[in-house]
Amino acid sequence: MAGSASPPDKAALHQAALSHLARYASTSAGLEKVLFRRIARWARQADGERETIAAAVTMAQRAAKEVVQRLVAAGAVNDAAFAAARARRLARTGSSRQRIAAHLARHGITGDALTAILPADQAAELLAALVLARRRRMGPFRAVPSAEPDAARRDLAAFARAGFPRAVAHAALSMSRAEAEERIAAARLATE
């Protein structure tokens, strides 16, 4: 991509897209951003008149959109599968419904596709809160149970920052360690 190199054409963009997909899972919006960044990098290094470079960038961006559409049609890029896999992984690691929605929105998954993927029931949200509590050693997973009101407030604040509703946070914090471990284990067995 030297200063005198020609702008990225459809074949070069297709190859760049395939290389990216070989290394990373991506949505159509994410792949388009990757290709647009590649085009922008070329434009910054290109020699020539501004108008000529701008026209080349516009043509390359159109080609990038066509490449992404072709890969979506071929099944190499599947936004729904990406969203489902990422939502499951995030929920298993203790992310709240709100945090999962924000993460997927950053990757271009919005609207009905986002609503269909998110865990809808209170039990799934409570399970994610318990996983977070165990990971951070809060509430029932605290090494030394604390009767301090400050500890409970800190735990509630941590749940709030993680995007959990107050009712879910209270439910997770009021559980015994044995019950919390049992729920986590039962959920793990159900998914295997």
ChimeraX attribute file (.defattr): number of C-alpha atoms within 10 A of each C-alpha:
attribute: neighborCount
match mode: 1-to-1
recipient: residues
	/A:1	14
	/A:2	9
	/A:3	12
	/A:4	11
	/A:5	11
	/A:6	13
	/A:7	17
	/A:8	23
	/A:9	16
	/A:10	18
	/A:11	12
	/A:12	13
	/A:13	24
	/A:14	20
	/A:15	12
	/A:16	18
	/A:17	19
	/A:18	16
	/A:19	11
	/A:20	15
	/A:21	15
	/A:22	11
	/A:23	8
	/A:24	10
	/A:25	16
	/A:26	21
	/A:27	24
	/A:28	21
	/A:29	16
	/A:30	17
	/A:31	25
	/A:32	20
	/A:33	15
	/A:34	18
	/A:35	24
	/A:36	19
	/A:37	13
	/A:38	18
	/A:39	22
	/A:40	15
	/A:41	12
	/A:42	21
	/A:43	21
	/A:44	10
	/A:45	13
	/A:46	18
	/A:47	15
	/A:48	11
	/A:49	8
	/A:50	11
	/A:51	9
	/A:52	11
	/A:53	17
	/A:54	12
	/A:55	11
	/A:56	18
	/A:57	19
	/A:58	13
	/A:59	15
	/A:60	22
	/A:61	23
	/A:62	14
	/A:63	20
	/A:64	29
	/A:65	20
	/A:66	16
	/A:67	22
	/A:68	23
	/A:69	15
	/A:70	14
	/A:71	18
	/A:72	15
	/A:73	11
	/A:74	10
	/A:75	10
	/A:76	17
	/A:77	21
	/A:78	16
	/A:79	22
	/A:80	15
	/A:81	13
	/A:82	17
	/A:83	27
	/A:84	17
	/A:85	12
	/A:86	17
	/A:87	24
	/A:88	15
	/A:89	13
	/A:90	17
	/A:91	22
	/A:92	19
	/A:93	15
	/A:94	23
	/A:95	25
	/A:96	29
	/A:97	24
	/A:98	14
	/A:99	18
	/A:100	24
	/A:101	20
	/A:102	15
	/A:103	17
	/A:104	22
	/A:105	14
	/A:106	12
	/A:107	19
	/A:108	17
	/A:109	23
	/A:110	15
	/A:111	9
	/A:112	8
	/A:113	14
	/A:114	19
	/A:115	12
	/A:116	13
	/A:117	20
	/A:118	20
	/A:119	16
	/A:120	11
	/A:121	9
	/A:122	13
	/A:123	12
	/A:124	17
	/A:125	23
	/A:126	24
	/A:127	22
	/A:128	24
	/A:129	29
	/A:130	30
	/A:131	23
	/A:132	23
	/A:133	23
	/A:134	19
	/A:135	12
	/A:136	14
	/A:137	15
	/A:138	22
	/A:139	26
	/A:140	22
	/A:141	22
	/A:142	14
	/A:143	9
	/A:144	9
	/A:145	11
	/A:146	12
	/A:147	8
	/A:148	8
	/A:149	9
	/A:150	10
	/A:151	15
	/A:152	17
	/A:153	11
	/A:154	13
	/A:155	20
	/A:156	22
	/A:157	15
	/A:158	17
	/A:159	24
	/A:160	15
	/A:161	12
	/A:162	17
	/A:163	17
	/A:164	23
	/A:165	19
	/A:166	13
	/A:167	11
	/A:168	21
	/A:169	23
	/A:170	18
	/A:171	12
	/A:172	27
	/A:173	22
	/A:174	13
	/A:175	15
	/A:176	13
	/A:177	17
	/A:178	10
	/A:179	12
	/A:180	22
	/A:181	17
	/A:182	12
	/A:183	17
	/A:184	18
	/A:185	11
	/A:186	11
	/A:187	14
	/A:188	11
	/A:189	9
	/A:190	8
	/A:191	6
	/A:192	5
